[in-house]
C-alpha cells in the first residue's frame, strides 16, 4: 500500500503542478528518488504522465475559455493578451517552454484557446515535460550516484 500511495501522490502533485494550482512536482520526484525505494524509471514515468495530463487539462480549459464569453471574463485580459502574444510570436514551438514555472501553464491554456492541433500539443508538451524530469534525474544521479 505504501508504494501505491507514493506513486499516486507523485502523480497527483505532478498533475497539479502542470495546472494553474501551485505545486512542486520536482521536489516530490527528487524526494522519492532520494529514498531509493522505488525504481527511478517508474518514478519518471508516473511524474511525466501526471504532468503531461495536467497540461492536457489546461489545453481543455483553453478550449472551454475560447468558446465561452462568461468564462473569458474570469481571465485577466492583460495576462491573456501577453500569453497570446507570446504564443503567436513563437507559435507551437513555445510549448517546449511548457515546463517553465509561471509561463508554462498559461501557454498550454492559450494553445487550447487558439486551437493548436492536439497531436502537436501533446508531442511538444511531452518532450518538454519528460525532458525536464530527465535533467532532474541526471542531476540527482550526479549528486547521489
C-alpha positions, 0 to 999 in steps of 0.5 A: 500500500505504501508504494501505491500511495507514493506513486499516486501522490507523485502523480497527483502533485505532478498533475497539479503542478502542470495546472494553474494550482501551485505545486512542486512536482520536482521536489516530490520526484527528487524526494522519492528518488532520494529514498531509493525505494522505488525504481527511478524509471517508474518514478519518471514515468508516473511524474511525466504522465501526471504532468503531461495530463495536467497540461492536457487539462489546461489545453481543455480549459483553453478550449472551454475559455475560447468558446465561452464569453462568461468564462473569458471574463474570469481571465485577466485580459492583460495576462491573456493578451501577453500569453497570446502574444507570446504564443503567436510570436513563437507559435507551437514551438513555445510549448517546449517552454511548457515546463517553465514555472509561471509561463508554462501553464498559461501557454498550454491554456492559450494553445487550447484557446487558439486551437493548436492541433492536439497531436502537436500539443501533446508531442511538444508538451511531452518532450518538454515535460519528460525532458525536464524530469530527465535533467532532474534525474541526471542531476540527482544521479550526479549528486547521489550516484 
